[in-house]
Amino acid sequence: MASALLSNPTYQLQPSAEQVALQTNYITNFNFLNQYLPDTYEKEFERYGNRTIASFLRMVGAEMPSNSDQIKWAEQGRLHIKYTDVTSAAAAGSATATFTVADSGVTYIAIRVGQTVMIQNNASGVFNKGIVTAVPSATTFTVAFYEAAGQAFAVSTQCTVFIYGSEFKKGTNGMVGSLESEDEIFSNNPIIIKDKYAVNGSDMAQIGWVEVTTENGATGYLWYLKSEHETRLRFEDYLETAMIEAVPAATGSGAKVAGMMGSEGIFYAVNERGNVWGGGTPTSLSDWDSIVSRLDKQGAIEENVIFVNRGLSFDIDNMLATLNGYTSGGVAQSASFGLFDNDVDMALNLGFTGFRRGYDFYKSDWKYLNDPTMRGGLNATAATATGTITGLLVPAGSTSVYDQIMGKNAKRPFLHVRYRASESEDRRYKTWITGSAGGAATSDLDAMEVNFLSERCVCTLGANNFVLFRYG
């Protein structure tokens, strides 16, 4: 069904920010030689409301200093041992068999003589149980099956094996060898973010006809105040969006050749190490059941917040609404949600703030994904929207990791920002004025230059507990 919203007129995307002074910034139609003076409103009308999009990281994360060019941390691996690309050199029915482990990245298996294992055919599901009798090499082990029928699958069949215990004869020595825990080491590097606003001394002394205002409450009739404050607000938004969108510079890329490092933003980290829903928006309970099933296999964090665009928000509302509708005598009745029934005299709330399905999920609209000048202006239809992001599931709370810079375990939010700082230099949010106007006296430049700088990166801990919702 075609949208009833006409394509024209539409919302305006043309920014008012330019590198040169705009003629349209000043009212020029005041002809005082004309006897008719136009009537004008003094104050700007804020037709787009609050235009800033930052708030996401302030809601879910924290900021802490770092004094290194690289942030490194260790995350726990799995406790139990399992391999999923294992093949047998023996034929079906064999009482014993030697298996080869070919899992990616495995150079030395953690299987020892005396351990009991379950081995399952990946395709058919038939399985054997056996005891390890030998470990001939770094990636092979020999098993004696407990079943009289012997091996239940053919030679070279791809199988999964996991250890469930051990068995030893009376009066024998103990387990041969021990296992050393291994952590997964992750790292990220901060990037330097800059901006600047400049105005010459003459324009600072120019009064305007229109009273301007910005989201942070700055008002006045001096137009340069508006531009300076909007530059500041734009820079603060970029401090967040850079942490969301940043990608590392790939080897051989133009950015790498130019000396840039890039950084791992949240979307990149979850794409690489987290869970990705590739169907755009989950629209049914069965869709969410598959997400819950995946979270069961990860950290099983009890509480999670879903930051959504408008489409995913409506899909969740519609899914939950259909679960509680009913009829009586062939007549549709009011649905009842929460503690109170919807009364005919009450305003009907068609939105939901959360639900529980295995875990607690809280829903929050993410302005960044709806703003048409940011990701909200990208393609949003399934047919053409490969890669378009509709939401992000973030686990609530904090996790314990080993901080290699600090040299000890530390509790950290799953998402947090590290900024460069030392006793003499704090680069979290630097701003300074240069020139000879506006109170500055640093050079003979007849202008005021307001400089902004930050050096930071975001750490996405336990990315395996995040879910990124996107098309494709």
C-alpha positions, 0 to 999 in steps of 0.5 A: 500500500502506497504511503498517503504522505506526499513527497512534496512538500517535505522536511527541509534538510539543507543545513544553515551552517556555512563556512562563509557568512550567509546573506540570509542570516540578516534581514535586508528588506528594511527599506526606511525610505518606504513609508510602510515598515514591515511587521516582524517577529523578533524571536526565532521560531524553533520549528524543528524543536530540540535538534541535538541527537546526543544522549545515548551514551550518557544513558547507558555508559560512563566516561573515565580517563586513560593515559595511553594511545591504546586501551586493552582489556581481557574478557573471559572465554567459555568455561567448558570445552566444545569443538564443532568441526570434528571428523572420525578416521574410523568406519561406522560400527568401530569400537574405537576411533581417532578424531581430528579437530579442525575448528578455526583457530584451534592449534592445541586441543584441551582434551585429556586421557580419561575424560568422557565425551559426547560426540554428535553427528552435526547433520543427523543428530545421532551420537556416541559417548566414549572415553578418551584413551589417547591424545596422539597429537595436538589436534587429535584424540582417540576414543573408546565408545561405550555403546556395543554397536560402536561408532554411529556414523560414517567415516569423515562425518563432521561432528560436535564433541564436548566433555562431560566428565571423566572415568578412571580405574581403581588404584590408578594415577590422576589426570595427566596434564592441566588446563590453563585459562585463556582470556580474549584480549581486545583493544581500541585506540582513541581518535582526536575530534576537532571543530572551530568557530570563527567570527571577525571583530566587526561582525561581533559589534553588529546588532541583529534584528532577530532574537536568536536562541539555541537548545542550551538556552543561549539568547540574544540579538548578536548573531555570532552567539547563535553560530558559536553555540550551534557549533558547540552543540554540533561538536557535542553531538559528534562526540557521541556519533563518532563513538557510534559510527567509527571504524578502524582504518583497514590495512592498505586503505586510503585512510591508513596511507594518510596516517589515520588509525580510525577506531572501533565504534559501537556498531562496528564492534557489535557487527564483528563480535556481537549478534546481528538480526538481519531481518530489519525489525522482528515483528512476531513473538517467534522472532523474539524467541529466537533472539532470547534463544541466542541470548541464552547462549551468550551471557544471559543478562537479565535486563536489556534496553532496546534503543529503536527507530520509529519503525521498530518501536511500532512493530514492537507495540503492534506485536504486544497489542495483538497478544491481548486483544479479545472479543465477547459476543462477537464484539471487540472489547477493550484490551487490558494491559498492566495494572489497570484496564483501559477504560472508554473514558481514558486516553488509550495508550497504544505504546509499550515501554517494555516486556518480559520474554525470558528476559526483561526488555525495555524499549527506548526511542533513539533520536539518532536513528530517526533524525533525517539529517543522520541515520533517520534519512537513510533508506528504510525499506527492506528491498533497498535498505541493506545495512540500514540499522533499526535498533540496538539491544544493550545489556544493562549493568556492568561487567568485570574485566581485567584492565591491562593498563590498570593491571587489575580487575575492574567493574565497567559498564558494558559501554563506556568512553575512555578519554585521554588525560593526565595530571597536566592535560585533560582532553575529555572536552577542551575549548579555548579562544584565540585571536584579538576579539571577544576578550582574547589577546593571543594574536593580532588576528582581528577575529575570535576563534573558538576551538574545540577538541576531544580525544576519546574512544568507546569500549564495547565490553561483552559485545556478544551480549549485544544485538544489532537490528538491521536489514541485510 
